[in-house]
Amino acid sequence: MEPMRIAVGLSGGVDSSVAAALLREQGHDVVGITMRVFAPASAGLDGARHACYGPDEAADVEDARRVADAVGIPFREFDLVHEYRDHVLAYFRREYAAGRTPNPCMVCNRQLKFGFLLERARSDGLQFDRFATGHYARVDASRERPALLRGTDVRKDQSYFLAFLKPAQLARTVLPLGAMTKAEVRGHARRLHLPVAEKAESQDFVSGDHLALLEDAGGPGPIVDREGRKVGEHRGIARFTVGQRRGLHVASGAPLYVLGIDAPRNAVVVGPREATAAKALEASQMNWIAFDEPPPGLRAEAKIRYGHKGAPARVESSGDRVRVVFDEPQFAVAPGQALVLYDGERVLGGGVIDRAVE
């Protein structure tokens, strides 16, 4: 890659810091940028720590500034508190109120980090050719249509979290860590004497009690079995997601799992583990990266959550909606979570799970 002007999203963590330092070492003209999103008035988040949203933000921004100084690059920060509130927190609260399981990191990447942050930087007079982050994923921009690829280290691969980006965004994206392991990144941080070389691994979103972010987490309600019989009481539907076992506090002869959340009734539906198995799912808001429209008869590996290893499936597409039929039933398909489709190492696209099909 020829030398160019690259803005790097600095979070104050090791990964983004090494990304910036390596690009600088390669001869690029680098500037570090970061966004402030935390509103100090947010109550109940005293227990949050080392997360992208919480009272530790000021310390992380200061770490990012120290890294920029150590690397010898300019540093700019931008206030996106209102944008984060209106686009990420509002979505987070809306999904939980509807009995769904949100994925705020996906929305934040698309709308904040790769959206408002870059718009604000450019409107403030900052000029740059590319935008880089510390994600463990790869972009192949040599093709006519940019390809998003898995990170080489399967244990750290974060391509899942970038599946909502548009091809035009990927064409301007640089991911310096995509072919590295975490150990290699730590090694670079020590070699380059970065002030965050030994900083602990950061968490996504908020690592404290997420209920503190909900204006109304919902009151107590019934826990019911598949026949609608009350078997217990819960303290709010936002405390549960499909497939969850712990925290039910229901006496039963066999383990019970959350099968679904009935928001209109404020009820949590439970049953045996085998009842969580879904033969298929329906998803919407599909963002296709590999093509404008998927070919008929498409087969793909479907990931239904970040920690899911992926499952082979047949994909039927109609507009921005898909029906994914698994070769083998899958455990705990949660409405609201992200569906990401792969062909080998290449991300085909991603969408939002609407419902599981038994």
Secondary structure, DSSP 8 states (H G I E B T S, - for coil): ----EEEEE--SSHHHHHHHHHHHHTT-EEEEEEEE---TT-TT-TT--SBSSSTTHHHHHHHHHHHHHHHT--EEEEE-HHHHIIIIIHHHHHHHHTT----HHHHIIIIIIIIIHHHHHHHTT---SEEE---SEEEE-SSSS-EEEE-SSTTT--GGGGTTS-HHHHTTEE-TTTT--HHHHHHHHHHTT-TTTT----BSS-SS-GGGG-S-----EEEE-TTS-EEEEES-GGG--TT--TT-----SS--EEEEEETTTTEEEEE-GGGG-EEEEEEEEEEESS-SS--TTEEEEEESSTT---EEEEEEEETTEEEEEEEEEES---TTSEEEEEETTEEEEEEEEEEEE-
